[in-house]
Amino acid sequence: MTDAPDPYPRAGTTADFAANLAAVRTRIAAAAEGAGRDPGGVRLLPVSKTVPEDRLRLAIAAGMTELGENKVQEAQRKAGNLADLGVRWSVIGHLQSNKAKDVAAFAHEFQALDRLKVADGLDRRLQADGRGLDVFIQVNTSAEDTKFGLPPGDVLPFLAALRAHHALRVRGLMTLAVFSGDTERVRACFRLLRDLRDRARATDPDLVGEGHLSMGMSGDFELAIAEGATVVRVGQAIFGARPTPDALYWPGLFPESPDPHSSEMSESV
Ligand SMILES: *Cc1c(COP(=O)(O)O)cnc(C)c1O
């Protein structure tokens, strides 16, 4: 027996990226078909955090037209350095309200909206610039494990309050499932997000836009698709294993990580 293979693929050349994308797309299609769904109803958002611009050029040459980034500063830098390539940028991580103007300046989408203060800041800046922004409301579906995202009970009133923000186009809901090998706990997070979407629609069909569900990452996207995901955010299965610990991106998931609200870390790296 040899050692167990690295679960994440090699990702150094355009051919590697093309192969990784194709493999993920095949898995998405199989998961959708297994759930009786149309594979075309699942959007793949490649997540490129920590991947430097030179490798991103090779990845984009393999056919990526949009990229997700967790941190605003890193995303804005890449958007500037790769402006010639016409990529659409999606910010998928927590945002401090003083960074709202930066997101408004370059992003096409913001998936981690969970505070009215941030919505106010985004809307004000977007209106001034005559732009709009697609947004997803981040929901904390794994209450015991993470600090980011709205508590489920706050989602409907939050959606109602967003109606006054005319530059924000609500597209749906987003979540990170609990990090657990227990698939039933993971599945419960995805189901909760879907139930919230369905409840919002039943309350008012306009409340939650198209009702997209952004859920599922490299480790759990097949399960998310089985539970109704229409957007999956996939990093390592395309770009290879990340050199940095996940605690840098999801403070609060790990007891040893600093409080994101009292440090600079959520905007640095
Ligand atoms: C990094 C990240 C992902 C992708 O995680 P992978 O394990 O690399 O697939 C998805 N969503 C968010 C919010 C992320 O920060």
The ligand as an ORCA input file, in Angstrom:
! r2SCAN-3c Opt
* xyz 0 1
  C     -12.520     29.345      0.796
  C     -13.999     29.380      0.736
  C     -14.717     28.425     -0.002
  C     -14.037     27.297     -0.759
  O     -13.457     26.373      0.125
  P     -12.645     25.136     -0.494
  O     -12.462     24.218      0.647
  O     -11.376     25.702     -0.990
  O     -13.479     24.591     -1.579
  C     -16.087     28.536     -0.030
  N     -16.740     29.523      0.623
  C     -16.096     30.448      1.334
  C     -16.874     31.504      2.036
  C     -14.700     30.419      1.408
  O     -14.056     31.350      2.114
*
